Amino acid sequence: MVLRLGNIILDSPFFQAPLSGYSDYAMRSISRLFGAPLTFAGVMLAKSAAHPKILKKPLFRPYDDEHPIGAQILGSDPLIMAKAAKALEESGYDLIDLNFACPAPKVLRRRRGGYLLKHPGKVMEIYRRVRDAVSCPVLMKLRTGFDNSQACRDNFWQIASQTAAEGIDGLVVHGRSVVQKFTGKADFQILAELKRSFPQTTIIGSGDLFEADAIAEQLKTTGIDGVVIARGAIGNPWIFRDLQAIINGRDKPFEPNLEEQGKIILKHFELVCQLFDNIKAVRYFRKFLGGYSKRHPERKKLRQQVLAAENKSEFIETINRWYCTSI
């Protein structure tokens, strides 16, 4: 089962989502290690990505060993969005994703992200400007409407219909409205309806994708082309391995034992240490432990110990002790 995104063909119907503050080179590397065929850098503001000095910084450029890699941009000015997309393509990104889904209040206040679902004309103008500016595939990230009113649902279907007619390389749809944020349950029936309505368009599902078995079932029952895994991949790279096995008709792999978990945590942490100084790396990595520690039988005590670690050596010693491993 492959996933076609324009001229990019993935050997699996899933990939790792752009996650602001998480999907740096370290997380992307671990995700690829476990089978993610495509990863994304964190969400970028278009006005920043369009600035030549920003993309010269290592944190904002793709590495040679991580293609294909995508970039997602957030903005409301069509010309700046197009300029940013072109700059990102020139800096080495293989795919551009336009974010019209973000529900964060600070984004909505600036009339970006999910706010633009109220203005289909502006969404289409941005898409066309970006499409004309780059030669790589272009995706669009949507939610099912700004809210659940009929007017907002009509806006959503207008955008989907027009982009499908114009040959967009993929629609990524989170099955909630913008105002829902992450409450309630993602509606994958809308995604199934999208695929039935636009069978020639690549439809990719998003939302509540935390368990490989459930994800495989969603792919099967909805008929969509693929899924993008976001929060479910934080501290859980095994989700890619497990999903690949299930999709290919193999038994789901055994749960990783403590030693294997510890080795991956330390590998991820060492990659983070290549991006930041040791003290910042320890503080930065704490947010990944919420996901990693879910499998540990004494996760509350583990988290307390990790939070107490103030430098690299203390962090490594803590992980070695709780996961019975060593680097």
C-alpha positions as CSV (number, residue, x, y, z in Angstrom):
1,M,0.0,0.0,0.0
2,V,1.6,3.2,-1.2
3,L,0.8,6.9,-0.7
4,R,1.1,9.3,-3.6
5,L,1.8,12.9,-2.9
6,G,2.4,14.5,-6.3
7,N,5.7,13.1,-7.6
8,I,6.6,11.7,-4.2
9,I,5.6,8.0,-3.7
10,L,5.8,6.7,-0.1
11,D,6.0,3.0,0.5
12,S,3.6,3.3,3.5
13,P,0.3,5.1,3.8
14,F,1.4,7.2,6.8
15,F,3.9,9.9,7.8
16,Q,4.9,12.0,10.7
17,A,3.1,15.3,11.1
18,P,4.7,18.7,11.6
19,L,4.6,19.4,15.3
20,S,5.5,22.8,16.6
21,G,8.2,22.5,19.3
22,Y,8.7,18.8,18.7
23,S,9.5,17.6,15.2
24,D,13.1,18.7,15.1
25,Y,15.9,16.7,13.5
26,A,16.2,14.5,16.5
27,M,12.5,13.4,16.5
28,R,12.5,13.1,12.8
29,S,15.5,10.8,12.9
30,I,13.9,8.5,15.4
31,S,10.7,8.4,13.5
32,R,12.5,7.4,10.3
33,L,14.4,4.8,12.2
34,F,11.1,3.1,13.0
35,G,9.7,3.4,9.5
36,A,8.2,6.8,8.9
37,P,8.7,7.3,5.2
38,L,8.2,11.0,5.4
39,T,8.7,13.5,8.2
40,F,8.0,17.2,8.6
41,A,9.8,20.0,10.3
42,G,7.9,22.0,12.9
43,V,5.3,24.5,11.7
44,M,7.0,27.7,10.4
45,L,5.6,31.2,10.1
46,A,5.7,32.2,6.5
47,K,7.2,35.6,7.3
48,S,10.1,33.9,9.1
49,A,10.6,31.3,6.4
50,A,10.6,34.0,3.7
51,H,13.5,35.7,5.5
52,P,16.9,34.7,4.0
53,K,18.7,34.7,7.4
54,I,16.3,32.3,9.0
55,L,16.8,29.5,6.6
56,K,20.5,29.7,7.0
57,K,20.2,28.6,10.6
58,P,20.8,24.8,11.0
59,L,17.6,24.3,13.0
60,F,15.5,25.4,10.1
61,R,17.2,23.5,7.3
62,P,16.8,19.9,6.3
63,Y,19.7,17.5,6.8
64,D,21.1,15.5,3.9
65,D,20.0,12.2,5.4
66,E,16.3,12.9,5.8
67,H,14.7,13.1,2.4
68,P,11.9,13.2,1.6
69,I,11.1,15.9,4.2
70,G,8.2,18.4,4.2
71,A,7.8,21.9,5.5
72,Q,4.5,23.4,6.8
73,I,3.9,27.1,6.7
74,L,1.4,29.3,8.4
75,G,0.4,32.8,7.3
76,S,-2.3,34.9,5.7
77,D,-0.6,37.0,3.0
78,P,-0.6,35.1,-0.3
79,L,2.6,36.8,-1.6
80,I,4.5,36.1,1.6
81,M,3.3,32.5,1.7
82,A,4.4,32.0,-1.9
83,K,7.8,33.6,-1.2
84,A,8.3,31.3,1.9
85,A,7.3,28.2,0.0
86,K,9.8,29.0,-2.7
87,A,12.6,29.7,-0.2
88,L,11.9,26.4,1.6
89,E,12.0,24.4,-1.6
90,E,15.3,26.1,-2.6
91,S,16.7,25.2,0.9
92,G,16.0,21.5,0.3
93,Y,12.5,20.7,1.4
94,D,10.7,18.3,-0.8
95,L,7.1,19.2,-0.1
96,I,5.1,22.2,1.1
97,D,2.0,21.9,3.4
98,L,-0.3,24.9,3.9
99,N,-1.7,25.2,7.4
100,F,-5.3,26.3,7.5
101,A,-6.1,24.2,10.5
102,C,-4.2,25.5,13.6
103,P,-6.7,26.2,16.5
104,A,-4.2,28.0,18.8
105,P,-5.7,31.3,20.1
106,K,-2.6,33.3,19.3
107,V,-2.8,32.1,15.7
108,L,-6.5,32.8,15.3
109,R,-6.0,36.3,16.8
110,R,-3.6,37.0,13.9
111,R,-6.1,35.6,11.4
112,R,-3.9,32.7,10.4
113,G,-4.4,29.0,10.4
114,G,-7.9,27.8,11.1
115,Y,-9.3,31.3,11.0
116,L,-8.9,31.3,7.2
117,L,-11.4,28.5,6.9
118,K,-14.0,31.3,7.2
119,H,-12.6,32.8,4.0
120,P,-12.4,30.2,1.2
121,G,-11.4,32.9,-1.4
122,K,-8.3,33.8,0.6
123,V,-7.4,30.1,1.1
124,M,-7.6,29.5,-2.7
125,E,-5.6,32.6,-3.5
126,I,-2.8,31.4,-1.2
127,Y,-2.9,28.0,-2.7
128,R,-2.7,29.2,-6.2
129,R,0.1,31.6,-5.4
130,V,2.1,28.9,-3.7
131,R,1.3,26.4,-6.5
132,D,2.7,28.8,-9.1
133,A,5.8,29.5,-7.0
134,V,7.1,26.0,-6.5
135,S,7.7,22.8,-8.5
136,C,7.4,20.4,-5.5
137,P,4.1,18.8,-4.2
138,V,1.8,21.1,-2.3
139,L,-0.6,19.8,0.4
140,M,-3.2,21.6,2.4
141,K,-4.0,21.0,6.1
142,L,-7.7,21.7,7.0
143,R,-10.2,21.1,9.7
144,T,-13.8,20.4,9.0
145,G,-14.8,24.0,9.4
146,F,-14.2,26.9,11.7
147,D,-17.2,25.7,13.7
148,N,-20.0,23.2,13.1
149,S,-22.4,25.7,11.6
150,Q,-23.8,25.0,8.1
151,A,-22.1,28.1,6.8
152,C,-18.7,26.9,8.0
153,R,-19.3,23.3,6.7
154,D,-20.2,24.9,3.3
155,N,-16.9,26.8,3.3
156,F,-15.0,23.6,4.0
157,W,-16.7,21.8,1.1
158,Q,-16.1,24.7,-1.2
159,I,-12.4,24.6,-0.4
160,A,-12.2,20.8,-0.8
161,S,-14.1,20.9,-4.1
162,Q,-12.0,23.7,-5.6
163,T,-8.7,22.3,-4.6
164,A,-9.7,18.9,-5.8
165,A,-10.7,20.3,-9.2
166,E,-7.4,22.1,-9.4
167,G,-5.3,19.0,-8.8
168,I,-4.0,19.6,-5.3
169,D,-1.4,16.9,-4.3
170,G,-3.2,16.0,-1.1
171,L,-5.8,17.2,1.4
172,V,-4.9,16.6,5.0
173,V,-8.0,16.8,7.2
174,H,-8.3,16.8,10.9
175,G,-11.7,15.5,11.8
176,R,-12.7,18.4,14.1
177,S,-13.7,22.0,13.7
178,V,-11.3,24.7,14.7
179,V,-13.3,25.7,17.8
180,Q,-13.3,22.1,19.0
181,K,-9.5,22.2,19.3
182,F,-8.8,18.7,20.6
183,T,-12.0,18.1,22.5
184,G,-14.5,15.4,21.6
185,K,-13.7,12.8,19.0
186,A,-12.3,13.2,15.5
187,D,-14.9,12.5,12.9
188,F,-13.4,10.2,10.3
189,Q,-16.8,9.8,8.5
190,I,-16.3,13.2,7.0
191,L,-13.0,11.9,5.6
192,A,-14.7,8.9,4.1
193,E,-17.3,11.2,2.5
194,L,-14.5,13.4,1.1
195,K,-12.8,10.3,-0.5
196,R,-16.1,9.2,-2.0
197,S,-16.8,12.7,-3.3
198,F,-13.3,13.2,-4.7
199,P,-11.9,9.8,-5.5
200,Q,-9.0,11.1,-7.6
201,T,-7.7,13.3,-4.8
202,T,-5.3,12.1,-2.2
203,I,-7.2,12.3,1.2
204,I,-5.1,12.0,4.4
205,G,-6.7,11.7,7.8
206,S,-5.6,13.3,11.1
207,G,-6.9,13.3,14.6
208,D,-6.9,10.9,17.6
209,L,-4.3,8.5,15.9
210,F,-2.7,6.9,19.0
211,E,-3.0,3.2,18.5
212,A,-1.7,1.2,15.5
213,D,-4.6,-1.2,15.4
214,A,-7.2,1.6,15.5
215,I,-5.3,3.5,12.8
216,A,-5.2,0.5,10.5
217,E,-9.0,0.0,11.0
218,Q,-9.6,3.7,10.1
219,L,-7.7,3.2,6.9
220,K,-9.7,0.1,6.0
221,T,-13.2,1.4,6.8
222,T,-12.9,4.9,5.5
223,G,-11.1,4.2,2.2
224,I,-8.8,7.2,2.6
225,D,-5.4,7.1,1.2
226,G,-3.3,7.6,4.3
227,V,-2.9,9.2,7.7
228,V,-0.6,11.7,9.3
229,I,0.5,10.8,12.9
230,A,0.9,13.7,15.2
231,R,0.6,13.6,19.0
232,G,0.6,9.8,18.8
233,A,4.2,9.8,17.7
234,I,5.6,11.9,20.6
235,G,7.7,9.6,22.7
236,N,6.3,6.7,20.8
237,P,8.2,6.0,17.5
238,W,7.1,2.3,17.8
239,I,3.7,3.4,16.4
240,F,5.2,3.5,12.9
241,R,6.8,0.0,13.2
242,D,3.5,-1.4,14.6
243,L,1.3,0.2,11.9
244,Q,3.6,-1.0,9.1
245,A,3.4,-4.6,10.3
246,I,-0.4,-4.6,10.7
247,I,-1.0,-3.0,7.3
248,N,1.2,-5.6,5.7
249,G,-0.7,-8.4,7.3
250,R,2.0,-9.4,9.8
251,D,1.6,-9.8,13.6
252,K,2.0,-6.7,15.6
253,P,5.5,-6.7,17.1
254,F,6.0,-7.3,20.8
255,E,6.0,-4.3,23.1
256,P,9.5,-3.0,23.6
257,N,11.0,-4.1,26.9
258,L,12.5,-1.6,29.4
259,E,16.0,-2.0,28.0
260,E,14.9,-1.3,24.4
261,Q,12.9,1.7,25.5
262,G,15.8,3.1,27.5
263,K,18.2,2.7,24.5
264,I,15.8,4.6,22.2
265,I,15.3,7.4,24.8
266,L,19.1,7.8,25.1
267,K,19.5,7.7,21.3
268,H,16.9,10.4,21.0
269,F,18.4,12.4,23.8
270,E,21.9,12.3,22.2
271,L,20.5,13.6,19.0
272,V,18.9,16.5,20.9
273,C,22.3,17.2,22.5
274,Q,23.6,17.8,19.0
275,L,21.1,20.6,18.6
276,F,21.4,22.3,22.0
277,D,23.9,22.7,24.8
278,N,23.7,20.0,27.5
279,I,21.7,22.0,30.0
280,K,19.1,23.2,27.5
281,A,19.0,19.7,26.0
282,V,17.9,18.2,29.3
283,R,15.2,20.8,29.8
284,Y,14.0,20.5,26.2
285,F,13.8,16.7,26.3
286,R,11.6,16.6,29.3
287,K,8.5,17.1,27.2
288,F,9.2,13.9,25.3
289,L,9.3,11.8,28.5
290,G,5.5,12.1,28.9
291,G,5.1,9.8,25.9
292,Y,8.1,7.6,26.5
293,S,7.3,6.9,30.1
294,K,3.7,5.7,29.5
295,R,5.1,2.2,29.1
296,H,7.0,2.2,32.3
297,P,5.4,0.5,35.3
298,E,6.5,3.3,37.7
299,R,6.1,6.2,35.4
300,K,5.2,8.8,38.1
301,K,8.4,8.1,40.1
302,L,10.4,8.0,36.9
303,R,9.1,11.4,35.8
304,Q,9.9,12.9,39.2
305,Q,13.5,11.6,38.9
306,V,13.9,12.9,35.4
307,L,12.6,16.3,36.3
308,A,15.2,16.4,39.1
309,A,18.1,15.9,36.6
310,E,19.9,19.2,36.0
311,N,22.5,18.2,33.5
312,K,23.4,15.6,30.9
313,S,25.2,13.1,33.1
314,E,22.4,13.1,35.7
315,F,19.8,12.6,33.0
316,I,21.7,9.6,31.5
317,E,22.3,8.1,34.9
318,T,18.6,8.4,35.7
319,I,17.5,6.7,32.5
320,N,20.1,3.9,32.9
321,R,18.9,3.3,36.4
322,W,15.2,3.2,35.6
323,Y,15.5,1.3,32.3
324,C,18.3,-1.1,33.2
325,T,20.5,0.0,30.3
326,S,23.6,1.9,29.4
327,I,24.9,3.8,26.4
